[in-house]
Amino acid sequence: MTVAAANAQTTSSRTAVRHDWHRGEIEALFALPFNDLIFRAATVHRQFFDPNAVQVSTLLSIKTGACPEDCKYCSQSGHYNTELEKEKLLEVARVVEEAKAARDKGASRFCMGAAWRSPREKDMPYVLDMVRQVKALGMETCMTLGMLDENQARNLAEAGLDYYNHNLDTSPEYYGQVITTRTYNDRLNTLANVRDAGMKVCCGGIIGMGENRDDRVGLLQQLANLPHHPESVPINMLVKIEGTPLADVDDLDPLEFVRTVAVARILMPESYVRLSAGRQEMHDEAQALCFLAGANSIFYGERLLTTDNPEATHDRQLFQRLGIHPLDPRHEASDEAHEEALRAQVAEQQAEEQGEEQGLFYDAMSKRPAKHVLDRDTGRPTAGATLDS
């Protein structure tokens, strides 16, 4: 079988979206030879997304420090002395100003995080106003405020919040080694309240906290077997912070991080897999491998809540070197158009293959069947548009 035929066969057998992954299946993916795993993940990615489009978000801490939770990785926990300066809830006008600056630098989503166990009722009116005003800028909105009850989730949804972030952090088995003030079920209940309110879910975990591969398998199994996959799956590399219990944990092999990204892409093919915290410590080559493995979202800007992030100018330079462009989600192509374009591409490849088999030679410069155009904003094939149109 030639390369063209193999590509056509791969594209035609579209990956099924599943919610019933067994642990052994995920372990087998992690155990694949690295090249085979990356190839499989990249193939899945191309079935659902433009592989050269990356969604860009900016994260702002709207309330910093003095959190009552004891998450062992977090500089904002009130349980540890990290010399972090505590800040009150930011004024709405300041948040809107930061959102405008992020938009002007190319971010399409603005995420706001507060160091709370859960939002206090006296703070909710200000939080809801932030959502409304940032939404009015034409940006997608995301918040992470700790645990939410049903009423809080409903109020945020009515204000126009698009995404709510609430990570599972790690596997159920390792969770107690990292956090004791909030249970795993607490996190799952918040995710259910967010879904029931009609918002999209941003949920992932942190890699490199001293867990083993079994725990990375367990985390991804929990995410992939949720009733609905998170629309965004942030994969964080631990940022080791002096004063926290995980400050001296052993470094994770960067290739293991890439493997985790690749397996997440295969398990959750329709989700945006986001490179989040820890990019400051990653070489460009590791980030490039993550994009190849199916990562298609990043946080953009100088800081993520209280930790450093690659500067925006460096990100732009890396995108240029890799031929990557930011994705604008405001004009989403329909699933029907996406399916139609994929079928057309398969037919074109099959026609080319048949033509090559019928003759010993062919004119490489002759007019070939029209190729469908990928929309630079949505990352999906544009309905009806071809390179000849």
N, C-alpha and C positions, 0 to 999 in steps of 0.2 A: 504493500500500500504506500502510495506517495504521500508527501507532506500535505499537499492540498486535500487529498481524500481524507487523511486523518483529521485535519482541521474541520472539514465539513461534518465528519461523523461526530466529533467532539461537540461542535456547536449545536447539531441537531438533537443530541441527547441532553436536553436542558436539565440542570441539577434540580432535584426535588427539594422543596423546603420542608424540613422535618422538625418534629418536636418530641421525638422518641429515641434519642441517641442513647445507646448502651455504653457503659464505661469501657468495655473491651474495644469497641469500635474507635473510641477517641484515643485510647492508649495505642492502638495500631497506627493511627495517623501520626502521633508524636514519634513513633518508632520508625517511620519511613526514612529511607535515605534522604538527606537534606535536599538534593536536587529534585527528587521525585515529589517530595512534599511541596516545594515551592512551585513546581510546574503545575501540580494539581490545583493548588490554591489560586495561582494566576489564571488558570483556565476557568475556574468557577467565577472569579472576579470579572473576567471579560464577558461572561454570559449575562451579568446583571448591571455592570457599570462600564463607563469609559475608563480604561486603566490609567489614563493620563489626566484625569480630573480629580482634584482633591478639595473637599469641603473645608472651609477655613472658619474657625471660631476664635473669639477672644474672651478671656475669663477675667472678671474683676471681683476682688474681695470687697463686698459691701459692708461687712462687719467682721472684724479681725480679732482673734484671740479669745482667751477665757472660756473655751468650750468645756462643758462638764464631762464630756466623753473621755475615755482613756485610751483611744486608738494609739497604739505604740509607735506608729509611723509619723504622727502628726505634730507639727510645731505649734498648732493652735490649741492643743489640749492644755487645760488648766492643771493637769496632773504633773506636768514636767516643766523644768526650767530651761527654756530654749532662748531666753532673752528676747522674745518677740514682743514688740510694743503693741499693747492692746488699743483697739480703736472702736468707737461707737458706730452705730449704723450711719452710713453715709447719707448726706442730703440727696434728695431726688435730683436736684439740678446738677449736682456733681456727677451722678451716675449717668445722666443723659449726655453730659459733656463728654464723658469717657466713651460712651457708645458712639457718638458722632465721630470721634477721633478714630475709633476702631473701624467704623464703616469706611472712612476716607482712606484707610490703609489697606482695604481689601477684605475685611472680615464680613461675612454674610450672617453670622449668628453671634449674639452677644449673651454670654453666660454670666450670671451673678451668683456669688456664693457667700453664705453667712455662716459663721462658726456658732451654730446653735444645736442643741439637742432636738429642738423643734421650735417653730416660730411662736413668739408670744403674741397674744391678741392685740396688744397695744401697738405692735410693730406692723401688723398686717396691712393697715391702710397705706402706709408708706411703700411697702413692698408691692402692693397691687398697683399703686401709682407708677412705680418704676416700670413695671411690665407694660402698662398702657403707653407710657411716653416713649419707651424704647421701641415698642411695636410700631408706633406712629412714624418712626424713622425709616420704616421699610425693612427692618431686620427681623430675623427669627430670634425668639427669646428663649432662654433657658435659665433655670434657677436650681440651686442646691441649698436647701435650708434645713436639712435634717429630716426627721420623721414628720409625716403629715397625717392628720386624721381626714375623714371623709369630707368634712365641711371645709377645711383649709384647701384641700385639693380642688374641690368644686369652685371655690372663690378664685383660685389662681387660674383655673380654666376659663371662667367667665371673664376674667380680666384680659384674656388673650394669650396666656403663656403657652408656648408651643411644646417645649420639652421640660421634663423634670429629671434631674440627675440624682440618682441614689445608688451608689455602688454596693455590690455584694462583698467586695474586697478580696475574698479568698474562698476556699472550699468550706463547707459546713464543718468538716473534721478539723481544720486548722484554725478556724475562726476564733476559738477560745484562747488561742495563743497570742492573738493580736488585740482583741477587744473583749471586755467583760461587762461594760455598762449598757450594752444594747445587744439583743439577741439576733440571731439570723432570721428568725420569724418576724421580728420587728421590721427588718428591712424588706422582707417579702410582703408584709402587710402594707407598707408604704407604697411599694410598686403596684399592688392591687388597687389601692385607693387612687393612684395617679391614672391607671388605665380606666377605671370605672368613671373617672371624671372626664375622660375623653382626650387627655393629653398624651403626647408621645413620650417614650421612656428612653433615657440615657443611662445605661447601667453596664458596668464592667468590673474591673478589679485591679489589684496592684501585684506586680510580679517582682520577685527578688526579696521577699520579706523573711527568708529563711525556710520557706516552704519547699517541698520536694515536687517532683513532676506529678506524682499522684494528686497533689493538691491543685496543681494547675489543670489537670484533667477534671477534677471535681468542680472547680469554679466554672469552666467552660460548659460542663454538662448541665449545671444549674441554669446558666444563661440560655443555652440552646434548647432546653426542655421547658422553658416558660411557655404559657399558653400563646403568647405573642412574643416574637423575638424583639429585644430592644432595637429601636430604630438607630440608635448610636451605641456603640460598644467601646468605651475607652479602655485601652490597655496601657496601664501606667507602669513605668519602671520605678522602683523605690528610690526616692531621693533621701539619702541618709543625712539626718539633721542632728547636730550635736545637742545633747540633753534628752533625746528620746531613747527608749530602750533598744531601738533597732539601728542606732547610729553606727555600730561596729559589726553589723551582719556581713557575711561574705558576699562579694560581688557575684552577680549572676552572669553566666556566660552569655554574651550578646546574641550568639546564634540560637540559644534556647529561647530568648525573647522573640527572635524572628519566627522560630517554630510556633510559639504561642499565637502570634499574629496570624500565621498561615492557617493553623487549625481553627481559630476563631472565624476566619473567612469562609472556610469550608462548611463549618457547622451552621453559620448564620449568613447565608449568601446574599440576602437582601439588605443586611444592616450596613451602616457606615462603621467601619472599624477605625478607631481614632488613636493616633499616637498622642499621648497626653504627657503627664509628668515624666521627667527623666530624659527628655530629648537633649537637654543641655549636656548630659554626660555621653550622648551617643555621637560617634563619628558619622560623617555624612554617608559613608559606605554602609553602615548599619541601617540608617534611615532609608537609603535607596533599596536595600534588600526588603525592608518592611513594606515599602510601596509596591515592590514587585510581588510580594506575598499577599497583597490585597488590602493593605491599609489605605484608606482614601479619605481621611479626615485628620486635621491637626489643630492644636491650639496655637495661635499666632500672637506674638507680642513678647514683651520683655519679662513678664512675670505670670506665674500661675498661682493665684491666691498669695502665698508667701514664699514661693520658691522660684528660682531663676528658670528662664525659658530662652531658647535661642532668639537672638534679636531678629526683628521683622526683616531687616535688610538682608541678613544671612539667609533667612527662609526664602526670600525672593530670589536670591542668587542661586540657591540650591534648586528651586523650581525651574529656573532658567537652564541650569546645567542638565537637568533630567528631562526637560521638555514637558514639564507638568504645568497645568494652569488651574487657577482657583475655579471652583464650581459655584454657580449662582443657582440656588434652588427655587427661584421665584416662578419659573415657567416650566413646570414638570410635564414632560411628555407622558402620554397615556400608556398604560401597560399594553393596550391593544396595538398601538403604534410600534412599541418596542418589539413585541412578538412578531409583527408583520415584517419589520426590518430584518430581524434575525432569520426568518424563513427565507426572505429574499437573498440574504447573504449565502445561506446554505445552498440555494438553487444555483446561484452564480458560481460558487465553488465547484459544484457537481458538473455544471456545464463546461467549465474550464477543464476539469479532469477528463471529461469525455472527449473534448476536442484534442487534448494531448494524446489520448490513447488511439485516436483515429488516424493520426498522421505522425510521421517521424519528425517533422519540423513544423513550426508555426511562427507567424510573424509577431514578435514581441512588441512591435511598435504599432500594430494595428489597433483599431478601436475595440476596446474590451467592454463587457457589460458594465453599466453604470454602478458605481459603488454608493451605498447609502452614507449620508453625512451624519456624523455625531454632533449633536448640539453642544457647543462649548459651554453653555450655561447649565444645562441639565445633566450632561454626561450620558444622554441616551440618544439612540438614532432618531433623526428628525423625520417625521412622517412625510412621505412624498418627496423629500429632498434628496438629490443625488449630486455627485460631483460634476455631472453634465448639465445640471439645471441652473 
